[in-house]
Amino acid sequence: MKKIIFFAVSVLLIACGVETPKSVQTSYPTMTVSKSDISLPLKYSAKMRGEHDVTIMPQISGQLMQICVSEGQQVQMGTTLFVIDSRNAELELEAAEANLLAAEANQSSAKMELESNKNLFEKKIVSRYMLDNAENNYKQAQASVRQAQATVNRARVNLGFCTITAPVTGVIGSINFRVGDQVSPASQLTMLSGNEKMQAEFSINESLIEAQVSMGLSKGDVEKYLASLPDVTFVMKNGTEYPHKGRITSLTGVVDATTGTIACKATFSNPEGHLFSGIQGTVVLPLEEKDVMVIPQVAVVRLQDKRLVYVVQPDSTASAVSITTEDTGNGKDVIVTSGLNVGDMIVTTGANNVQDGQRVLY
């Protein structure tokens, strides 16, 4: 009776034009594994400093009389920055010049007496002792003149120290004193950042540096190695990429025993003055990997601590294979270091929905 009812319903559905449900078959996108070259963007936290950052400190003590620049001002080499009270230095110079005049007068007198004693000695009027004594007096007078001249030179230098000028072209940092303050050689007046070229300071893994470099080569060999490295990019904290490329120009040659890293510097030109000392960001070093297997991240299924891909077998079914990978840093691909062979066909998009043994190609 049930068979008759089922048959009647089927006939009725067919007569009404209603199709019976059919099984849905799904086909997944695949790719054939091959080897290629890829550039890996290695990223390192970095801090910018001017190539010629200079701490401005006075070389004499005194009262600060003038501040000739403002914070953030761009100055040229030789620009007057600060003026310290010069009255004591001027008095010291006057006293030194007076002592020099006295010493020169004494030298002149000693010279005349020596010449006189020479004439008298030739006429055998004075003894050898008198002549030798006159020569010694003249030499002492000459030494006194040199000493007095050195004191004058020192006083002039000290007077020059009262006017502090920019030793490099750059930008003025924070000014830590005000007019009227007492300053000394221990006082840090400001920081002058020589920002025509900037250096990003960062550390890289020892494993990325050729063994012979870390072991210590000649200066010329290290320079050749640095010249062979690719240009680097500086990315600011807000994600903005600095438009000018940089070059790695310095390696310490000493590995930090704690971190296993080597400190290095990358130099960037700064024609527009957009970079400042203290800016933090990321240095991106493109590392070229040759002849490696690269597959899209979507093809990798993460199962706890395992990484799986589905390899398509000759019968079009999927077989789960465990692989090991390295990150490429581009957010799209991974490098397969083991588990796959060139020529393997793998499922890409939708791999998370595949089950082992499932038919994936129709």
C-alpha positions as CSV (number, residue, x, y, z in Angstrom):
1,M,0.0,0.0,0.0
2,K,2.9,2.4,0.9
3,K,4.6,1.7,-2.4
4,I,1.5,2.5,-4.2
5,I,1.1,5.8,-2.4
6,F,4.8,6.7,-3.0
7,F,4.5,5.9,-6.7
8,A,1.3,8.0,-6.9
9,V,3.0,11.0,-5.3
10,S,6.0,10.7,-7.6
11,V,3.7,10.5,-10.7
12,L,1.8,13.5,-9.4
13,L,5.1,15.6,-8.8
14,I,6.3,14.7,-12.3
15,A,3.0,15.6,-13.7
16,C,3.1,19.0,-12.0
17,G,6.6,19.8,-13.3
18,V,8.4,19.7,-9.9
19,E,12.0,18.3,-10.0
20,T,13.2,16.0,-7.3
21,P,16.3,17.1,-5.2
22,K,19.7,16.2,-6.6
23,S,23.1,16.0,-4.7
24,V,25.2,19.1,-5.0
25,Q,28.8,18.6,-6.1
26,T,31.5,21.2,-5.1
27,S,34.7,21.9,-6.9
28,Y,37.6,23.7,-5.1
29,P,40.2,26.0,-6.7
30,T,43.6,24.4,-6.8
31,M,47.2,25.2,-7.7
32,T,50.3,23.2,-8.7
33,V,53.3,23.7,-6.4
34,S,56.4,25.2,-8.0
35,K,59.5,27.0,-7.0
36,S,60.1,30.7,-7.5
37,D,62.0,33.7,-6.1
38,I,60.4,36.0,-3.5
39,S,61.3,39.2,-1.6
40,L,60.7,38.9,2.2
41,P,60.2,42.3,3.9
42,L,62.1,41.9,7.2
43,K,60.9,44.5,9.7
44,Y,62.9,46.0,12.6
45,S,62.0,48.6,15.2
46,A,64.2,51.7,14.8
47,K,64.9,55.1,16.2
48,M,66.0,58.1,14.2
49,R,69.0,60.3,15.0
50,G,70.7,63.0,13.1
51,E,73.9,61.9,11.5
52,H,75.7,64.8,13.2
53,D,73.7,65.3,16.4
54,V,75.7,67.6,18.7
55,T,75.2,68.4,22.4
56,I,75.8,72.1,22.8
57,M,77.6,72.8,26.1
58,P,79.6,75.9,27.1
59,Q,83.4,75.6,27.6
60,I,83.5,78.4,30.2
61,S,81.5,79.4,33.2
62,G,79.5,82.7,33.2
63,Q,76.1,84.3,33.0
64,L,74.0,83.6,29.9
65,M,73.5,87.0,28.2
66,Q,71.7,86.1,24.9
67,I,69.8,83.3,23.3
68,C,70.0,83.9,19.6
69,V,67.9,81.0,18.3
70,S,64.6,79.4,19.1
71,E,63.6,75.8,19.6
72,G,63.0,74.0,16.3
73,Q,64.8,76.6,14.3
74,Q,66.9,75.4,11.3
75,V,70.4,76.9,11.5
76,Q,73.5,76.9,9.3
77,M,76.9,76.0,10.5
78,G,78.6,79.0,12.1
79,T,75.3,80.6,13.2
80,T,75.5,82.3,16.7
81,L,73.5,80.3,19.2
82,F,74.3,81.7,22.7
83,V,76.3,84.5,24.2
84,I,77.9,84.3,27.6
85,D,79.0,87.3,29.7
86,S,82.4,88.2,28.2
87,R,83.6,90.9,30.6
88,N,85.8,88.6,32.7
89,A,87.3,87.1,29.6
90,E,88.0,90.5,28.1
91,L,89.8,91.6,31.3
92,E,91.8,88.4,31.3
93,L,92.8,89.1,27.7
94,E,93.8,92.7,28.6
95,A,96.0,91.5,31.5
96,A,97.6,88.8,29.3
97,E,98.4,91.3,26.6
98,A,99.9,93.7,29.2
99,N,102.1,90.9,30.5
100,L,103.2,90.1,27.0
101,L,104.3,93.7,26.4
102,A,106.3,93.6,29.7
103,A,107.9,90.3,28.7
104,E,108.8,91.6,25.2
105,A,110.4,94.7,26.8
106,N,112.4,92.5,29.1
107,Q,113.5,90.4,26.2
108,S,114.6,93.5,24.3
109,S,116.7,94.6,27.3
110,A,118.2,91.2,27.7
111,K,119.1,91.1,24.0
112,M,120.9,94.5,24.2
113,E,122.8,93.4,27.2
114,L,123.9,90.2,25.5
115,E,125.1,92.1,22.5
116,S,127.0,94.5,24.7
117,N,128.7,91.7,26.6
118,K,129.7,90.0,23.4
119,N,131.6,93.2,22.3
120,L,133.2,93.5,25.7
121,F,134.1,89.9,25.7
122,E,135.8,90.2,22.3
123,K,137.8,93.1,23.7
124,K,138.6,90.9,26.8
125,I,136.9,93.5,29.1
126,V,134.4,91.0,30.6
127,S,134.8,87.3,31.5
128,R,133.3,84.3,29.9
129,Y,131.0,84.0,33.0
130,M,129.5,87.4,32.3
131,L,128.9,86.6,28.7
132,D,127.3,83.2,29.6
133,N,125.1,84.9,32.2
134,A,123.9,87.4,29.6
135,E,123.0,84.6,27.2
136,N,121.0,82.8,29.9
137,N,119.1,86.0,30.8
138,Y,118.2,86.5,27.2
139,K,117.0,82.9,26.8
140,Q,114.9,83.3,30.0
141,A,113.4,86.5,28.5
142,Q,112.6,84.7,25.3
143,A,110.8,81.9,27.3
144,S,108.9,84.5,29.2
145,V,107.7,86.0,25.9
146,R,106.5,82.7,24.6
147,Q,104.7,82.0,27.9
148,A,103.1,85.4,27.9
149,Q,102.0,84.9,24.2
150,A,100.5,81.5,25.1
151,T,98.5,83.2,27.9
152,V,97.3,85.8,25.4
153,N,96.2,83.0,23.0
154,R,94.4,81.2,25.7
155,A,92.6,84.3,26.8
156,R,91.5,85.0,23.2
157,V,90.2,81.4,23.0
158,N,88.3,81.8,26.2
159,L,86.9,85.1,24.9
160,G,85.8,83.3,21.8
161,F,84.1,80.6,24.0
162,C,81.7,83.4,25.2
163,T,80.0,83.2,21.7
164,I,78.7,79.7,21.0
165,T,78.1,79.0,17.3
166,A,76.6,76.0,15.5
167,P,79.2,73.4,14.7
168,V,77.0,71.8,12.0
169,T,73.9,72.6,10.0
170,G,70.8,71.3,11.7
171,V,67.7,71.9,13.9
172,I,67.7,73.3,17.4
173,G,66.2,71.0,20.1
174,S,64.9,72.0,23.5
175,I,66.7,75.0,25.1
176,N,67.2,74.2,28.8
177,F,68.3,77.6,30.1
178,R,67.1,81.2,30.0
179,V,68.8,84.5,29.8
180,G,70.4,85.4,33.1
181,D,71.0,81.8,34.2
182,Q,74.5,80.8,35.4
183,V,76.0,78.2,33.1
184,S,79.2,76.1,33.3
185,P,80.9,73.4,31.2
186,A,78.6,70.9,32.7
187,S,75.5,72.7,31.4
188,Q,73.7,71.2,28.4
189,L,72.2,74.2,26.7
190,T,70.5,72.4,23.8
191,M,70.8,69.6,21.3
192,L,71.6,70.5,17.7
193,S,70.4,67.8,15.3
194,G,72.4,67.7,12.1
195,N,69.4,66.5,10.0
196,E,70.7,66.8,6.4
197,K,71.1,63.0,6.8
198,M,69.4,60.9,9.4
199,Q,70.4,57.5,10.8
200,A,67.9,54.8,11.8
201,E,69.4,52.8,14.6
202,F,68.2,49.2,14.9
203,S,69.4,45.6,15.5
204,I,69.3,42.6,13.2
205,N,69.6,38.9,13.9
206,E,73.1,37.5,13.8
207,S,71.9,34.7,11.4
208,L,71.1,37.3,8.7
209,I,74.7,38.5,8.6
210,E,77.3,36.4,6.8
211,A,79.5,34.5,9.2
212,Q,82.7,36.1,7.9
213,V,81.4,39.6,8.6
214,S,80.5,38.9,12.2
215,M,83.9,37.2,12.7
216,G,85.6,40.4,11.7
217,L,86.8,41.4,8.2
218,S,88.9,44.3,7.0
219,K,87.1,47.7,6.7
220,G,87.2,47.4,2.9
221,D,85.5,43.9,3.0
222,V,82.8,45.1,5.3
223,E,82.1,48.1,3.1
224,K,81.8,45.8,0.1
225,Y,79.3,43.7,2.0
226,L,77.2,46.7,3.0
227,A,77.2,47.9,-0.6
228,S,75.8,44.6,-1.7
229,L,72.7,44.9,0.6
230,P,69.5,46.2,-0.9
231,D,68.0,49.6,-0.1
232,V,65.8,49.8,3.0
233,T,62.6,51.7,3.7
234,F,61.5,53.6,6.8
235,V,57.9,53.4,7.9
236,M,56.6,55.8,10.5
237,K,54.4,54.7,13.4
238,N,51.3,56.0,11.6
239,G,52.1,53.6,8.7
240,T,53.4,56.4,6.4
241,E,56.3,55.2,4.3
242,Y,59.1,57.7,4.1
243,P,59.6,58.5,0.4
244,H,63.4,58.3,0.3
245,K,65.1,55.0,0.4
246,G,68.0,54.4,2.8
247,R,71.2,52.3,2.9
248,I,72.7,50.3,5.7
249,T,75.9,52.1,6.4
250,S,77.2,50.7,9.7
251,L,77.6,47.4,11.5
252,T,79.0,47.2,15.0
253,G,80.8,43.9,14.3
254,V,80.0,42.8,17.9
255,V,77.1,40.4,18.6
256,D,75.1,41.1,21.8
257,A,75.4,38.0,23.8
258,T,72.0,38.5,25.5
259,T,69.9,39.1,22.4
260,G,72.0,37.5,19.6
261,T,71.7,40.7,17.5
262,I,74.0,43.1,15.9
263,A,73.4,46.9,16.1
264,C,73.5,48.7,12.8
265,K,72.5,52.0,11.2
266,A,70.7,52.9,8.0
267,T,71.3,56.4,6.6
268,F,68.5,58.3,4.9
269,S,68.7,61.7,3.1
270,N,66.4,64.3,4.6
271,P,66.1,67.1,2.0
272,E,62.7,68.3,3.1
273,G,63.5,68.0,6.8
274,H,60.6,65.7,7.5
275,L,62.7,63.4,9.8
276,F,63.6,64.5,13.3
277,S,65.8,63.0,16.0
278,G,63.9,60.7,18.3
279,I,61.2,59.6,15.7
280,Q,60.5,55.9,16.0
281,G,59.3,53.6,13.3
282,T,60.2,50.5,11.4
283,V,63.0,49.8,9.0
284,V,62.0,47.3,6.3
285,L,64.9,45.3,4.7
286,P,63.9,43.2,1.6
287,L,65.6,39.8,1.8
288,E,65.6,37.9,-1.5
289,E,64.9,34.2,-1.2
290,K,65.8,32.1,-4.2
291,D,64.1,29.0,-5.5
292,V,61.6,28.4,-2.7
293,M,58.1,26.9,-2.7
294,V,55.5,29.7,-2.1
295,I,51.8,29.0,-1.5
296,P,48.9,31.2,-0.4
297,Q,48.0,31.4,3.3
298,V,44.4,30.4,2.5
299,A,45.7,27.0,1.4
300,V,47.0,26.3,4.9
301,V,44.7,24.8,7.6
302,R,45.8,25.4,11.1
303,L,45.0,22.6,13.5
304,Q,46.4,23.2,17.0
305,D,50.2,23.3,16.5
306,K,50.0,21.7,13.0
307,R,49.9,23.2,9.6
308,L,48.0,21.1,7.0
309,V,47.4,21.4,3.2
310,Y,45.1,19.2,1.1
311,V,46.9,17.5,-1.7
312,V,44.7,16.4,-4.6
313,Q,45.3,12.7,-5.4
314,P,45.0,11.2,-8.9
315,D,41.4,10.1,-8.1
316,S,40.5,13.8,-7.4
317,T,40.2,13.2,-3.6
318,A,41.9,15.4,-1.0
319,S,44.6,14.0,1.3
320,A,45.7,16.1,4.3
321,V,49.5,16.6,4.5
322,S,51.4,18.2,7.4
323,I,53.9,20.9,6.4
324,T,56.3,23.4,8.0
325,T,56.3,27.0,6.8
326,E,58.0,30.3,7.2
327,D,56.2,33.7,7.1
328,T,56.9,35.9,4.1
329,G,55.8,39.1,5.9
330,N,53.5,40.1,3.0
331,G,50.3,38.9,4.7
332,K,49.3,36.7,1.7
333,D,51.8,33.9,1.2
334,V,54.0,31.4,3.2
335,I,57.1,29.6,2.3
336,V,56.9,25.8,2.5
337,T,60.1,24.3,4.0
338,S,59.0,20.7,4.2
339,G,56.0,18.4,3.5
340,L,55.3,19.2,-0.2
341,N,57.0,18.5,-3.5
342,V,57.2,20.4,-6.7
343,G,54.3,19.3,-8.9
344,D,51.9,18.6,-6.1
345,M,48.4,19.9,-6.7
346,I,46.8,21.5,-3.6
347,V,43.5,23.0,-2.7
348,T,43.7,26.8,-2.2
349,T,40.5,28.8,-1.5
350,G,38.1,26.9,0.7
351,A,40.7,24.5,2.2
352,N,39.2,25.0,5.6
353,N,36.0,23.3,4.4
354,V,37.6,20.2,2.9
355,Q,37.7,16.9,4.7
356,D,40.3,14.2,4.3
357,G,39.3,11.8,1.4
358,Q,36.7,14.2,0.0
359,R,36.3,14.4,-3.8
360,V,37.4,18.0,-4.7
361,L,37.5,18.0,-8.5
362,Y,34.5,17.2,-10.7
